Amino acid sequence: MKKYVRMRTIKIDVNLLLSGMIQQLIIALVFVGALTYLGRLIWRAFQSKSCASGCGKCGALDVDAIEKQIRLKG
């Protein structure tokens, strides 16, 4: 009878181990997804090059135009 109990507890330990591994895998996937989302937001913010209105709300930064204005003033 002790063998049956021992085998049963080993099976439970394996199931607990697998469920813990699955939880860690899910957390890792959520973390990678969040990093991908934030990286995409940052990438898109810096890739915005054309802005028709010029109001400055879109975050488009024209370095050449700023340099030109500095040279004209200086």
N, C-alpha and C positions, 0 to 999 in steps of 0.2 A: 504494500500500500504506500510506503514512503516513496518508491520510485514514481508512482503515478502523481503524487503531490509535487515531487521535484520537477518532473517533466512539465506539469501544468504551470508551475511558477516560472519556469524558463520560457515557456510560450508567452506568458503574460509580459515578462520582461522584454522579449523581442517585440511584441506589439507596442509596448510603451516606447521602446527605442525608435521604432518605425514612425510612430505618431509624432514623436519629438522631432525627428528628421524632416517629416513632412511640414510641420509647423515652421521650422527654420527655413526650409525651402520657400514656403509661401512668403515669409517675412523678407527674405532676400529678394524675391521677385518684386514685391511691392517697393522695396527700397531702390532697386535698379530702375523700376518704372518712374519713381519720383525723381531720381537723378536725371533720367532721360527727359522728363517733362521740363525740369528747371533748365537743363542745358539747351533744350529747344527754344525756350522762352528767351534766354540770353542770346542765343545765336540769331534768332529772328529780330531781336532788338538792334543788333549791330549790323545786320544785313540790309536794313532799310536805307536805301541810298537815294531814292527819288521821292521828292515831296513837292506836290504841285502848289500848295498854298503858302509854304514858307512860314507858317505861324510858329513852328518849333514844338508843337505838341507831339508829333510823331517820333521824335528822337533822332531824326535824320540830321547828321552832322557833316557839313561840307568843309573839310579841312582846307582845301584849296581856296575857297572863298574867304575864309577867315584869315589865311596867310596873306591874301591879296589886300584885304582891308588893313591889316597891320602894316604892310609895306607902304600903302598909300598914306597912312597917317604918320608913319615914322620917318 
